[in-house]
């Protein structure tokens, strides 16, 4: 997979997960019932989906109940990297 071959990927996603693991118990203790976390990429069909799924698994394993909504997963490709060049 393209994203996991990026040298910065593991450190970046791990930091996001660590931040959420630090903050979510505090939000829960304050009585908050949900928090919205969003990831984006050029097309919203591969990279952001992968990161959202990975982070959700980590949160689930830690006892949280993440809900995932992939806004652009069914959308048409937006650029050459996503599979179809944009006509300008």
C-alpha positions as a Python dict, from the first residue, in 0.01 Angstrom:
ca = {
    (1, 'X'): (0, 0, 0),
    (2, 'X'): (121, 342, -97),
    (3, 'X'): (68, 517, 234),
    (4, 'X'): (240, 262, 455),
    (5, 'X'): (553, 286, 240),
    (6, 'X'): (591, 654, 334),
    (7, 'X'): (877, 683, 586),
    (8, 'X'): (677, 928, 800),
    (9, 'X'): (358, 720, 807),
    (10, 'X'): (414, 509, 1116),
    (11, 'X'): (538, 795, 1334),
    (12, 'X'): (258, 1027, 1222),
    (13, 'X'): (-27, 780, 1277),
    (14, 'X'): (121, 660, 1606),
    (15, 'X'): (129, 1018, 1733),
    (16, 'X'): (-233, 1070, 1634),
    (17, 'X'): (-329, 750, 1816),
    (18, 'X'): (-129, 849, 2125),
    (19, 'X'): (-294, 1192, 2133),
    (20, 'X'): (-641, 1039, 2112),
    (21, 'X'): (-557, 784, 2382),
    (22, 'X'): (-452, 1073, 2607),
    (23, 'X'): (-749, 1298, 2536),
    (24, 'X'): (-1047, 1064, 2500),
    (25, 'X'): (-1055, 949, 2865),
    (26, 'X'): (-1046, 1314, 2968),
    (27, 'X'): (-1336, 1400, 2738),
    (28, 'X'): (-1530, 1104, 2877),
    (29, 'X'): (-1457, 1218, 3236),
    (30, 'X'): (-1597, 1562, 3145),
    (31, 'X'): (-1922, 1397, 3037),
    (32, 'X'): (-1876, 1437, 2664),
    (33, 'X'): (-2051, 1159, 2474),
    (34, 'X'): (-1867, 1191, 2144),
    (35, 'X'): (-1577, 1357, 1967),
    (36, 'X'): (-1537, 1399, 1591),
    (37, 'X'): (-1204, 1314, 1432),
    (38, 'X'): (-1162, 1358, 1056),
    (39, 'X'): (-891, 1252, 814),
    (40, 'X'): (-862, 1379, 461),
    (41, 'X'): (-661, 1320, 148),
    (42, 'X'): (-687, 1419, -217),
    (43, 'X'): (-959, 1175, -316),
    (44, 'X'): (-1089, 1046, 17),
    (45, 'X'): (-1094, 688, -107),
    (46, 'X'): (-763, 529, -6),
    (47, 'X'): (-522, 707, 229),
    (48, 'X'): (-770, 871, 463),
    (49, 'X'): (-980, 554, 465),
    (50, 'X'): (-678, 346, 564),
    (51, 'X'): (-579, 585, 846),
    (52, 'X'): (-937, 612, 976),
    (53, 'X'): (-973, 233, 983),
    (54, 'X'): (-641, 186, 1160),
    (55, 'X'): (-713, 450, 1425),
    (56, 'X'): (-1064, 311, 1478),
    (57, 'X'): (-920, -37, 1540),
    (58, 'X'): (-681, 106, 1798),
    (59, 'X'): (-962, 292, 1972),
    (60, 'X'): (-1184, -17, 1967),
    (61, 'X'): (-905, -228, 2115),
    (62, 'X'): (-874, 32, 2393),
    (63, 'X'): (-1243, -1, 2483),
    (64, 'X'): (-1392, 287, 2288),
    (65, 'X'): (-1677, 252, 2036),
    (66, 'X'): (-1568, 437, 1724),
    (67, 'X'): (-1813, 497, 1441),
    (68, 'X'): (-1669, 551, 1095),
    (69, 'X'): (-1829, 743, 808),
    (70, 'X'): (-1628, 754, 486),
    (71, 'X'): (-1774, 1059, 316),
    (72, 'X'): (-1600, 1022, -21),
    (73, 'X'): (-1544, 647, -44),
    (74, 'X'): (-1805, 601, -318),
    (75, 'X'): (-1711, 918, -505),
    (76, 'X'): (-1545, 928, -845),
    (77, 'X'): (-1163, 957, -855),
    (78, 'X'): (-1037, 1315, -825),
    (79, 'X'): (-685, 1302, -970),
    (80, 'X'): (-428, 1083, -1142),
    (81, 'X'): (-306, 943, -810),
    (82, 'X'): (-657, 831, -726),
    (83, 'X'): (-709, 674, -1067),
    (84, 'X'): (-847, 929, -1310),
    (85, 'X'): (-696, 1258, -1427),
    (86, 'X'): (-890, 1575, -1367),
    (87, 'X'): (-987, 1760, -1684),
    (88, 'X'): (-917, 2132, -1656),
}
